Amino acid sequence: MTAKKNNKLNFDLLITQAADVFHALSHPVRLSICLELDESEKSVNQLCESLNQPQHTISQQLAILRKQEVVNSRKESRQVFYEIADPRVIKILNCVKNEALARDAGEVYKSERPVKSDLGQADEAGRFSRVF
């Protein structure tokens, strides 16, 4: 396999992995769960209380997060505890928190990125690989 074809496969894999993680975080309740779990491990009951959501809603959303390997679970007695499984998700959550803090502070975001047409495919793969 040529190096160019191998780079294309790696880039496609990075895109697929990123899309899977972003899909898992795309629901407001799932994102809220992850933001809660970024602070510390929590039980289903703790998540229900802190997010003011019924148990069935939290459980459904946790099942999706587990399937995408965003969270891990462990059982202790009759309770199930969850934590963030993927350190890349923590980076994404930090970006979300920083953006929210910047908006609260009234900061205006100005991009310093080069125009997309100036970037090659390898550069795009490099940007994704910093997170994924």
Secondary structure, DSSP 8 states (H G I E B T S, - for coil): --HHHHHHHHHHHHHHHHHHHHHHT-SHHHHHHHHHHHHS-EEHHHHHHHHT--HHHHHHHHHHHHHTTSEEEEEETTEEEEEE--HHHHHHHHHHHHHHHHHHTT------S--GGG--HHHHHHHHHHH-
